[in-house]
Amino acid sequence: MFLLKILKNKYFFTTMAIITWLLCFDRNDVFTQWNLIKKCDKLAKERNYYISEIENNKRELNELQTNKKSLETFAREKYLMKKDNEDVFVFVTK
């Protein structure tokens, strides 16, 4: 009896309709907000990764600019540069 009264109440029906609309059909519904939160977390992780990579690259660049031995090693390993009287052998591992 009491449940039937509540279901027939126009204010209860209106409130439930508004809540349903806001949770499911609105442009900013719960599911969209959940996806946006996940995307924001993913972008924050990517941002932290790229910040650390920038710091590593700055450190390596500083090392290459100040240390001639590391510059020579870098050129030999990355670009296969050699001196005139040397032969270069490249070993490919699988």
C-alpha positions as CSV (number, residue, x, y, z in Angstrom):
1,M,0.0,0.0,0.0
2,F,2.7,2.4,1.0
3,L,4.8,1.5,-2.0
4,L,1.9,2.1,-4.3
5,K,1.4,5.6,-2.8
6,I,5.0,6.4,-3.4
7,L,5.0,5.2,-7.0
8,K,1.8,7.3,-7.7
9,N,3.4,10.4,-6.2
10,K,4.2,12.9,-9.0
11,Y,7.2,14.3,-7.2
12,F,8.8,10.9,-6.8
13,F,8.1,10.1,-10.4
14,T,9.6,13.5,-11.5
15,T,12.7,13.1,-9.3
16,M,13.3,9.6,-10.6
17,A,12.9,10.8,-14.2
18,I,15.4,13.6,-13.7
19,I,17.9,11.3,-12.0
20,T,17.6,8.8,-14.8
21,W,18.1,11.5,-17.4
22,L,21.2,12.9,-15.6
23,L,22.7,9.4,-15.2
24,C,22.1,8.0,-18.6
25,F,21.0,10.4,-21.3
26,D,22.7,13.7,-20.5
27,R,25.7,14.9,-22.4
28,N,27.8,14.7,-19.2
29,D,26.4,11.4,-18.0
30,V,28.2,9.1,-15.5
31,F,29.7,6.9,-18.2
32,T,31.2,9.8,-20.1
33,Q,32.7,11.2,-17.0
34,W,34.2,7.8,-16.1
35,N,35.8,7.6,-19.5
36,L,37.1,11.1,-19.2
37,I,38.7,10.4,-15.8
38,K,40.4,7.3,-17.2
39,K,41.7,9.3,-20.2
40,C,43.0,12.0,-17.8
41,D,44.8,9.4,-15.8
42,K,46.4,7.9,-18.9
43,L,47.5,11.3,-20.1
44,A,49.0,12.2,-16.7
45,K,51.1,8.9,-16.9
46,E,52.2,9.8,-20.4
47,R,53.1,13.3,-19.3
48,N,55.3,11.9,-16.5
49,Y,56.9,9.5,-18.9
50,Y,57.8,12.2,-21.4
51,I,59.1,14.5,-18.7
52,S,61.5,11.8,-17.5
53,E,62.6,11.1,-21.0
54,I,63.3,14.8,-21.6
55,E,65.5,14.8,-18.4
56,N,67.3,11.7,-19.6
57,N,67.9,13.2,-23.1
58,K,69.2,16.5,-21.5
59,R,71.6,14.5,-19.3
60,E,72.9,12.5,-22.3
61,L,73.2,15.7,-24.5
62,N,75.2,17.4,-21.7
63,E,77.4,14.3,-21.5
64,L,78.0,14.3,-25.3
65,Q,78.8,18.0,-25.3
66,T,81.3,17.8,-22.5
67,N,83.0,14.4,-22.9
68,K,84.8,13.7,-26.2
69,K,85.2,9.9,-25.4
70,S,81.4,9.5,-25.0
71,L,80.8,11.5,-28.2
72,E,83.1,9.1,-30.1
73,T,81.4,6.1,-28.5
74,F,78.0,7.5,-29.4
75,A,79.0,8.1,-33.1
76,R,80.5,4.7,-33.5
77,E,77.5,2.8,-32.0
78,K,74.6,4.8,-33.4
79,Y,75.9,6.0,-36.8
80,L,78.6,3.3,-37.4
81,M,81.2,5.9,-38.0
82,K,84.8,4.7,-38.1
83,K,88.3,6.0,-38.5
84,D,90.1,5.7,-41.9
85,N,92.2,2.7,-41.0
86,E,89.4,0.7,-39.4
87,D,86.8,-1.9,-40.6
88,V,83.3,-2.0,-39.0
89,F,81.6,-5.3,-38.4
90,V,77.9,-5.3,-37.4
91,F,76.6,-8.3,-35.5
92,V,72.8,-8.7,-35.7
93,T,71.3,-10.8,-32.9
94,K,67.9,-12.3,-33.2
